[in-house]
Amino acid sequence: MNSMLRKSVLGIAGLAFTGGVFAGPVAAHADARPVEGRPVAVATVQGAQSKIDLNGEQTANAKAIIAATKKAGLPERAAVISIATSLQESKLENLGHLGDKNDHDSLGLFQQRPSSGWGTPEQITDPEYSTLAFLKGLKQVDGWQDMPLTEAAQTVQVSA
């Protein structure tokens, strides 16, 4: 596993699930069966949140986020914030329209909305495009490099 992926996952392992970045439309997955995967990272926290099991799709999406972050020329911290946001918003799954389980038009890894100007449905469900759109918003947040991960993510996402 490359160093940036390992560090990014380690950096968010204890943060992404503990307090919740923000409420997201991932309730659609509440009745879904857990996906078997291999442990990707182990953080220094103890208990149920000390590791994150990612399946192949989730790992590929994390790698796509890292690649887009590198393409944007941003530091590792931006990848950590992006992966944590996607973990919270979609469990690192590139979600399409969720129908009745979602009361709006959120799509993709970051649950971005076409109606809010994030792009077309096709763009938003492209991992590179959606990551670059998220990073564009992140770069506009003064001091994002030093603020808590959750605050930086929420400032970009502007979710309820």
Residue frames as a rotation matrix with the C-alpha (Angstrom) as fourth column:
MET 1
0.596 0.803 0.000 0.00
0.803 -0.596 0.000 0.00
0.000 0.000 -1.000 0.00
ASN 2
-0.055 -0.683 0.729 1.48
0.531 -0.638 -0.557 3.37
0.845 0.357 0.398 -0.87
SER 3
-0.723 -0.407 -0.558 2.59
0.677 -0.254 -0.691 5.65
0.139 -0.877 0.459 1.92
MET 4
-0.889 0.402 0.220 0.09
-0.397 -0.915 0.065 8.44
0.227 -0.029 0.973 1.24
LEU 5
0.009 0.921 -0.388 -2.88
-0.307 0.372 0.876 6.04
0.952 0.111 0.287 1.28
ARG 6
-0.065 -0.092 -0.994 -1.69
0.753 0.649 -0.109 4.42
0.655 -0.755 0.028 4.51
LYS 7
-0.898 -0.328 -0.293 -1.06
0.440 -0.667 -0.601 7.78
0.002 -0.669 0.743 6.21
SER 8
-0.684 0.700 0.204 -4.37
-0.522 -0.665 0.534 9.18
0.510 0.259 0.820 4.97
VAL 9
0.190 0.775 -0.602 -6.38
0.007 0.612 0.791 6.24
0.982 -0.155 0.111 6.26
LEU 10
-0.288 -0.366 -0.885 -4.46
0.871 0.284 -0.401 6.25
0.398 -0.886 0.237 9.55
GLY 11
-0.978 -0.167 0.127 -5.06
0.118 -0.938 -0.325 9.95
0.174 -0.303 0.937 9.92
ILE 12
-0.448 0.881 0.154 -8.80
-0.743 -0.462 0.484 9.61
0.497 0.102 0.862 9.60
ALA 13
-0.453 0.274 -0.849 -9.39
0.216 0.957 0.193 6.25
0.865 -0.096 -0.492 11.22
GLY 14
-0.605 0.183 -0.775 -10.01
0.796 0.108 -0.596 7.62
-0.026 -0.977 -0.211 14.69
LEU 15
-0.870 0.178 -0.461 -11.62
-0.067 -0.967 -0.247 10.86
-0.489 -0.184 0.853 13.52
ALA 16
-0.835 0.498 -0.232 -14.10
-0.364 -0.185 0.913 10.09
0.412 0.847 0.336 10.78
PHE 17
-0.198 0.810 -0.553 -16.42
0.275 0.587 0.762 7.91
0.941 -0.001 -0.339 12.78
THR 18
-0.707 -0.143 -0.692 -15.99
0.683 0.115 -0.722 9.10
0.183 -0.983 0.016 16.37
GLY 19
-0.598 0.502 -0.625 -17.97
0.147 -0.698 -0.701 12.32
-0.788 -0.511 0.344 16.32
GLY 20
0.229 0.642 0.732 -19.27
0.897 0.152 -0.414 12.21
-0.378 0.751 -0.541 12.80
VAL 21
-0.838 -0.521 0.164 -18.21
0.538 -0.735 0.414 14.85
-0.095 0.434 0.896 10.35
PHE 22
-0.648 0.738 -0.187 -21.83
-0.702 -0.674 -0.228 15.66
-0.294 -0.017 0.956 9.64
ALA 23
-0.033 0.725 0.688 -25.09
-0.047 0.687 -0.725 13.89
-0.998 -0.056 0.011 9.00
GLY 24
-0.697 -0.240 -0.676 -25.25
-0.668 -0.125 0.734 12.46
-0.261 0.963 -0.073 5.52
PRO 25
0.301 0.908 -0.292 -27.59
-0.951 0.263 -0.161 10.45
-0.070 0.326 0.943 3.38
VAL 26
-0.624 -0.594 -0.508 -25.81
-0.619 0.773 -0.143 7.21
0.477 0.225 -0.850 4.13
ALA 27
-0.333 0.594 0.732 -28.86
-0.708 0.356 -0.610 5.91
-0.623 -0.721 0.302 5.99
ALA 28
0.495 0.508 -0.705 -29.66
-0.861 0.399 -0.316 4.07
0.121 0.763 0.635 2.80
HIS 29
-0.130 -0.658 -0.741 -26.96
-0.411 0.716 -0.564 1.65
0.902 0.232 -0.363 3.81
ALA 30
-0.306 0.029 0.952 -28.24
-0.952 -0.006 -0.306 1.07
-0.003 -1.000 0.029 7.33
ASP 31
0.569 0.601 0.561 -29.98
-0.589 0.774 -0.232 -2.13
-0.574 -0.198 0.795 6.27
ALA 32
0.575 -0.430 -0.696 -27.14
-0.602 0.354 -0.716 -3.27
0.555 0.830 -0.055 4.03
ARG 33
0.932 -0.321 -0.167 -25.05
0.361 0.800 0.478 -6.28
-0.020 -0.506 0.862 5.01
PRO 34
0.505 -0.827 -0.246 -21.47
-0.459 -0.499 0.735 -5.50
-0.731 -0.258 -0.632 6.02
VAL 35
0.850 -0.317 -0.421 -18.97
-0.337 0.289 -0.896 -6.04
0.406 0.903 0.139 3.24
GLU 36
0.764 -0.644 0.038 -16.11
0.428 0.550 0.717 -8.36
-0.483 -0.531 0.696 4.05
GLY 37
0.795 -0.581 0.173 -12.77
-0.185 -0.504 -0.843 -6.74
0.578 0.638 -0.509 3.42
ARG 38
0.195 -0.801 -0.565 -9.24
0.849 0.427 -0.312 -6.79
0.492 -0.419 0.763 4.65
PRO 39
0.665 -0.013 -0.747 -8.04
0.527 -0.701 0.481 -4.37
-0.530 -0.713 -0.459 7.31
VAL 40
0.619 -0.433 0.655 -6.38
0.486 -0.444 -0.752 -1.43
0.617 0.784 -0.064 5.63
ALA 41
-0.280 -0.711 0.645 -5.09
-0.177 -0.622 -0.763 0.43
0.943 -0.328 0.048 8.65
VAL 42
0.345 0.322 -0.881 -4.88
0.835 0.322 0.445 0.17
0.428 -0.890 -0.158 12.37
ALA 43
0.224 -0.206 0.953 -4.84
-0.205 -0.965 -0.160 3.38
0.953 -0.160 -0.258 14.40
THR 44
-0.767 -0.634 -0.095 -3.69
-0.010 0.161 -0.987 3.86
0.641 -0.756 -0.130 17.96
VAL 45
-0.260 0.748 0.611 -7.22
-0.957 -0.284 -0.060 4.03
0.129 -0.600 0.790 19.36
GLN 46
-0.984 -0.057 0.168 -8.68
-0.101 0.959 -0.266 0.93
-0.146 -0.278 -0.949 20.97
GLY 47
-0.292 0.938 0.184 -12.04
-0.098 0.162 -0.982 -0.70
-0.951 -0.305 0.045 20.38
ALA 48
0.307 0.580 0.754 -14.42
0.637 0.464 -0.616 -1.03
-0.707 0.670 -0.227 17.46
GLN 49
0.989 0.118 -0.089 -13.10
0.024 -0.724 -0.690 2.11
-0.145 0.680 -0.719 15.76
SER 50
0.311 -0.950 -0.029 -9.45
-0.295 -0.125 0.947 1.11
-0.903 -0.287 -0.319 15.82
LYS 51
-0.773 -0.539 0.334 -9.51
0.172 0.329 0.929 -0.16
-0.610 0.776 -0.161 12.24
ILE 52
0.126 0.763 -0.634 -11.36
-0.725 -0.365 -0.584 0.41
-0.677 0.533 0.507 9.02
ASP 53
-0.362 -0.150 0.920 -12.15
0.395 0.869 0.297 -2.52
-0.844 0.471 -0.256 6.76
LEU 54
-0.025 0.301 -0.953 -12.31
-0.741 -0.646 -0.184 -1.38
-0.671 0.702 0.239 3.13
ASN 55
0.491 0.209 0.846 -13.47
0.371 0.828 -0.420 -3.47
-0.788 0.520 0.329 0.21
GLY 56
-0.309 -0.686 0.659 -11.98
0.875 0.067 0.479 -3.20
-0.373 0.725 0.580 -3.28
GLU 57
0.282 0.502 0.817 -14.31
0.768 -0.629 0.122 -0.41
0.576 0.593 -0.563 -4.40
GLN 58
0.975 0.109 -0.193 -13.60
0.212 -0.710 0.672 1.67
-0.064 -0.696 -0.715 -1.30
THR 59
0.199 -0.976 -0.086 -9.85
0.479 0.020 0.878 1.18
-0.855 -0.216 0.471 -1.65
ALA 60
-0.284 -0.255 0.924 -10.00
0.958 -0.123 0.261 2.16
0.047 0.959 0.280 -5.33
ASN 61
0.625 0.585 0.516 -11.99
0.544 -0.801 0.249 5.28
0.560 0.125 -0.819 -4.43
ALA 62
0.807 -0.427 -0.409 -9.49
0.207 -0.443 0.872 6.24
-0.553 -0.788 -0.269 -1.71
LYS 63
-0.204 -0.917 0.342 -6.68
0.710 0.102 0.697 5.84
-0.674 0.385 0.630 -4.26
ALA 64
0.018 0.298 0.954 -8.64
0.903 -0.414 0.112 7.98
0.429 0.860 -0.277 -6.76
ILE 65
0.947 0.318 -0.051 -9.00
0.300 -0.812 0.500 10.71
0.117 -0.489 -0.864 -4.13
ILE 66
0.395 -0.882 -0.256 -5.27
0.300 -0.139 0.944 10.60
-0.868 -0.450 0.210 -3.43
ALA 67
-0.314 -0.510 0.801 -4.45
0.911 0.075 0.405 10.73
-0.266 0.857 0.441 -7.15
ALA 68
0.422 0.549 0.721 -6.74
0.709 -0.696 0.115 13.73
0.565 0.463 -0.683 -7.66
THR 69
0.926 -0.130 -0.355 -5.18
0.199 -0.630 0.751 15.47
-0.321 -0.766 -0.557 -4.64
LYS 70
-0.054 -0.994 0.095 -1.71
0.535 0.051 0.843 14.93
-0.843 0.096 0.529 -6.09
LYS 71
-0.162 0.067 0.984 -2.96
0.971 -0.164 0.171 16.18
0.173 0.984 -0.038 -9.48
ALA 72
0.782 0.535 0.320 -4.24
0.450 -0.840 0.305 19.32
0.432 -0.095 -0.897 -7.78
GLY 73
-0.122 -0.947 0.296 -0.79
0.244 -0.318 -0.916 19.80
0.962 -0.039 0.270 -6.21
LEU 74
0.457 0.371 0.808 -2.17
-0.651 -0.479 0.589 19.83
0.606 -0.795 0.023 -2.69
PRO 75
-0.556 -0.771 0.311 -0.51
-0.759 0.319 -0.567 18.37
0.338 -0.551 -0.763 0.41
GLU 76
-0.786 0.143 -0.601 -1.33
0.220 0.974 -0.056 15.12
0.578 -0.176 -0.797 2.17
ARG 77
-0.848 0.486 -0.212 -3.58
0.091 -0.259 -0.962 16.95
-0.522 -0.835 0.175 4.66
ALA 78
-0.375 0.723 -0.581 -5.98
-0.901 -0.432 0.044 17.72
-0.219 0.540 0.813 1.78
ALA 79
-0.439 0.178 -0.881 -6.15
-0.389 0.846 0.365 14.00
0.810 0.502 -0.302 0.94
VAL 80
-0.916 0.091 -0.390 -6.84
0.380 0.506 -0.774 13.16
0.127 -0.857 -0.499 4.59
ILE 81
-0.643 0.712 -0.283 -9.69
-0.355 -0.604 -0.713 15.69
-0.678 -0.358 0.641 4.75
SER 82
-0.306 0.512 -0.803 -11.07
-0.935 -0.003 0.354 14.45
0.178 0.859 0.480 1.41
ILE 83
-0.623 0.037 -0.781 -11.00
-0.045 0.996 0.083 10.79
0.781 0.087 -0.619 2.38
ALA 84
-0.915 0.298 -0.274 -12.55
0.320 0.118 -0.940 11.49
-0.248 -0.947 -0.203 5.78
THR 85
-0.502 0.756 -0.420 -15.31
-0.687 -0.644 -0.337 13.52
-0.525 0.120 0.843 4.14
SER 86
-0.269 0.378 -0.886 -16.04
-0.784 0.448 0.429 10.80
0.559 0.811 0.176 1.61
LEU 87
-0.852 -0.052 -0.521 -16.00
0.214 0.874 -0.437 8.16
0.477 -0.483 -0.734 4.34
GLN 88
-0.791 0.570 -0.221 -18.61
0.078 -0.264 -0.961 10.11
-0.606 -0.778 0.164 6.26
GLU 89
-0.345 0.681 -0.646 -20.73
-0.823 -0.551 -0.141 11.09
-0.452 0.483 0.750 3.27
SER 90
0.437 0.525 -0.730 -20.78
-0.870 0.453 -0.195 7.81
0.228 0.721 0.655 1.35
LYS 91
0.649 -0.327 0.686 -18.58
-0.220 0.783 0.582 5.25
-0.728 -0.529 0.436 3.13
LEU 92
-0.401 -0.845 -0.355 -16.17
-0.520 -0.109 0.847 5.80
-0.754 0.524 -0.395 0.21
GLU 93
-0.353 0.382 0.854 -18.79
0.703 0.710 -0.028 4.41
-0.617 0.591 -0.519 -2.18
ASN 94
-0.981 -0.015 -0.195 -19.62
-0.121 -0.738 0.664 6.21
-0.154 0.675 0.722 -5.41
LEU 95
-0.473 0.873 0.115 -23.37
0.477 0.364 -0.800 6.46
-0.741 -0.324 -0.589 -4.80
GLY 96
-0.798 0.385 0.464 -25.93
0.355 -0.322 0.878 7.09
0.487 0.865 0.120 -7.50
HIS 97
-0.372 0.749 0.549 -29.42
-0.690 -0.618 0.376 8.39
0.621 -0.239 0.747 -6.83
LEU 98
-0.996 -0.086 0.015 -30.77
-0.069 0.666 -0.743 6.82
0.053 -0.741 -0.670 -3.65
GLY 99
-0.440 0.896 -0.062 -34.46
0.321 0.222 0.921 7.24
0.838 0.386 -0.385 -4.53
ASP 100
0.551 0.808 0.210 -36.85
0.041 -0.278 0.960 7.36
0.833 -0.520 -0.186 -1.58
LYS 101
0.499 -0.432 -0.751 -33.98
0.864 0.319 0.390 6.84
0.071 -0.843 0.532 0.88
ASN 102
-0.645 -0.712 -0.278 -32.70
0.698 -0.697 0.163 10.32
-0.310 -0.089 0.947 0.01
ASP 103
0.358 0.898 -0.254 -34.80
0.725 -0.439 -0.531 13.46
-0.588 0.006 -0.809 -0.05
HIS 104
0.560 -0.198 -0.804 -32.53
-0.458 -0.883 -0.102 15.38
-0.691 0.425 -0.585 -2.42
ASP 105
0.976 -0.087 -0.198 -30.23
-0.160 0.329 -0.931 14.90
0.147 0.940 0.307 -5.38
SER 106
0.332 -0.905 0.268 -26.92
-0.826 -0.141 0.546 14.12
-0.457 -0.402 -0.794 -3.64
LEU 107
0.976 -0.064 -0.208 -24.59
-0.084 0.772 -0.630 11.85
0.200 0.632 0.749 -5.62
GLY 108
0.436 -0.890 -0.134 -21.12
-0.135 0.083 -0.987 10.38
0.890 0.448 -0.084 -5.62
LEU 109
-0.146 -0.669 -0.729 -18.32
0.690 0.460 -0.560 10.02
0.709 -0.584 0.394 -3.11
PHE 110
-0.949 -0.299 -0.101 -18.95
0.290 -0.699 -0.654 13.40
0.125 -0.650 0.750 -1.49
GLN 111
-0.152 0.981 -0.119 -22.74
0.952 0.112 -0.286 13.45
-0.267 -0.156 -0.951 -1.83
GLN 112
-0.857 -0.188 -0.479 -22.55
0.046 -0.955 0.292 16.59
-0.513 0.228 0.828 -3.94
ARG 113
0.066 0.989 0.132 -25.73
0.525 0.078 -0.847 18.02
-0.848 0.125 -0.514 -5.43
PRO 114
-0.502 -0.161 0.850 -26.19
0.856 -0.238 0.460 19.05
0.128 0.958 0.257 -9.06
SER 115
0.468 0.807 0.361 -28.85
0.707 -0.587 0.396 21.51
0.531 0.070 -0.845 -7.88
SER 116
0.811 -0.249 -0.530 -26.23
0.300 -0.601 0.741 23.21
-0.503 -0.759 -0.413 -5.68
GLY 117
0.845 -0.417 -0.336 -23.81
-0.535 -0.633 -0.560 23.75
0.021 0.653 -0.757 -8.55
TRP 118
0.237 -0.800 0.552 -21.34
-0.386 0.444 0.809 20.93
-0.891 -0.405 -0.204 -7.94
GLY 119
-0.782 -0.471 -0.409 -21.67
-0.550 0.213 0.807 19.71
-0.293 0.856 -0.425 -11.54
THR 120
0.035 0.771 -0.635 -23.76
-0.865 0.342 0.367 17.36
0.500 0.537 0.679 -13.64
PRO 121
0.771 0.276 0.574 -24.71
-0.548 0.747 0.377 13.92
-0.325 -0.606 0.727 -12.29
GLU 122
0.866 -0.493 -0.084 -22.11
0.318 0.673 -0.667 12.40
0.385 0.551 0.740 -14.63
GLN 123
0.094 -0.866 0.492 -19.41
-0.251 -0.499 -0.830 14.74
0.964 -0.045 -0.264 -13.33
ILE 124
0.190 0.050 0.980 -20.30
-0.959 -0.203 0.196 14.29
0.209 -0.978 0.010 -9.67
THR 125
0.869 0.164 0.467 -20.14
-0.302 0.923 0.239 10.51
-0.392 -0.349 0.851 -9.96
ASP 126
0.598 -0.796 -0.093 -16.66
0.203 0.262 -0.943 10.69
0.776 0.545 0.318 -11.51
PRO 127
0.666 -0.303 -0.682 -14.24
0.741 0.160 0.652 10.24
-0.088 -0.940 0.331 -8.57
GLU 128
-0.449 -0.887 0.107 -11.57
0.893 -0.446 0.057 12.54
-0.003 0.121 0.993 -10.01
TYR 129
-0.348 0.383 0.856 -14.02
0.267 -0.835 0.482 15.32
0.899 0.396 0.188 -10.89
SER 130
0.691 0.722 -0.042 -15.85
0.238 -0.172 0.956 15.17
0.682 -0.671 -0.291 -7.54
THR 131
0.373 -0.647 -0.665 -12.58
0.903 0.089 0.421 15.18
-0.213 -0.757 0.617 -5.60
LEU 132
-0.645 -0.640 0.417 -11.23
0.730 -0.677 0.091 18.13
0.224 0.363 0.904 -7.58
ALA 133
0.028 0.741 0.671 -14.53
0.156 -0.666 0.729 19.98
0.987 0.084 -0.134 -6.99
PHE 134
0.824 0.226 -0.519 -14.27
0.515 0.083 0.853 19.29
0.236 -0.971 -0.048 -3.25
LEU 135
-0.020 -0.939 -0.344 -10.63
0.965 -0.108 0.239 20.41
-0.262 -0.327 0.908 -3.22
LYS 136
-0.454 -0.051 0.890 -11.50
0.506 -0.836 0.210 23.59
0.733 0.546 0.405 -5.09
GLY 137
0.589 0.740 0.324 -13.91
0.060 -0.440 0.896 24.39
0.806 -0.509 -0.304 -2.27
LEU 138
0.683 -0.392 -0.616 -11.33
0.727 0.291 0.621 23.42
-0.064 -0.873 0.484 0.36
LYS 139
-0.361 -0.894 0.266 -8.71
0.913 -0.397 -0.093 25.78
0.188 0.210 0.959 -1.11
GLN 140
-0.167 0.386 0.907 -11.19
0.161 -0.897 0.411 28.65
0.973 0.215 0.088 -0.66
VAL 141
0.847 0.431 -0.311 -11.40
0.337 0.018 0.941 28.03
0.411 -0.902 -0.130 3.10
ASP 142
0.283 -0.758 0.587 -8.96
-0.556 -0.628 -0.544 30.32
0.782 -0.172 -0.599 4.90
GLY 143
-0.254 -0.544 0.800 -6.72
-0.966 0.103 -0.236 28.32
0.046 -0.833 -0.551 7.22
TRP 144
0.732 0.620 -0.282 -8.03
-0.618 0.779 0.108 24.88
0.287 0.095 0.953 6.22
GLN 145
0.089 -0.791 -0.605 -4.55
-0.151 0.589 -0.794 23.42
0.984 0.162 -0.067 6.69
ASP 146
-0.837 -0.533 0.121 -4.63
-0.140 -0.006 -0.990 24.08
0.529 -0.846 -0.070 10.43
MET 147
-0.214 0.823 0.527 -8.30
-0.971 -0.239 -0.020 23.72
0.110 -0.516 0.850 11.36
PRO 148
-0.390 0.140 0.910 -9.85
-0.361 0.886 -0.291 20.53
-0.847 -0.442 -0.295 12.66
LEU 149
-0.985 -0.033 0.172 -10.62
0.126 0.544 0.829 18.06
-0.121 0.838 -0.532 9.91
THR 150
-0.304 0.951 0.049 -14.34
0.920 0.307 -0.243 18.14
-0.246 -0.029 -0.969 10.69
GLU 151
0.204 0.349 -0.915 -14.50
0.226 -0.926 -0.303 21.93
-0.953 -0.145 -0.268 10.54
ALA 152
-0.653 -0.505 -0.564 -12.67
-0.444 -0.348 0.826 22.10
-0.614 0.789 0.003 7.22
ALA 153
-0.903 0.341 0.259 -14.93
0.429 0.707 0.563 19.43
0.009 0.620 -0.785 5.72
GLN 154
-0.042 0.960 -0.278 -18.12
0.886 -0.093 -0.455 21.05
-0.463 -0.265 -0.846 7.01
THR 155
-0.102 -0.057 -0.993 -17.09
-0.109 -0.992 0.069 24.46
-0.989 0.115 0.095 5.69
VAL 156
-0.903 -0.236 -0.360 -16.79
-0.380 0.046 0.924 22.99
-0.201 0.971 -0.131 2.18
GLN 157
-0.833 0.553 0.003 -19.80
0.517 0.778 0.356 20.69
0.194 0.298 -0.935 2.34
VAL 158
-0.810 0.541 0.227 -22.20
-0.580 -0.797 -0.166 23.12
0.091 -0.267 0.959 4.04
SER 159
-0.502 0.636 -0.585 -24.40
0.250 0.755 0.606 20.20
0.828 0.158 -0.538 5.04
ALA 160
0.444 0.739 0.507 -27.17
-0.412 -0.335 0.848 20.31
0.796 -0.585 0.156 7.61
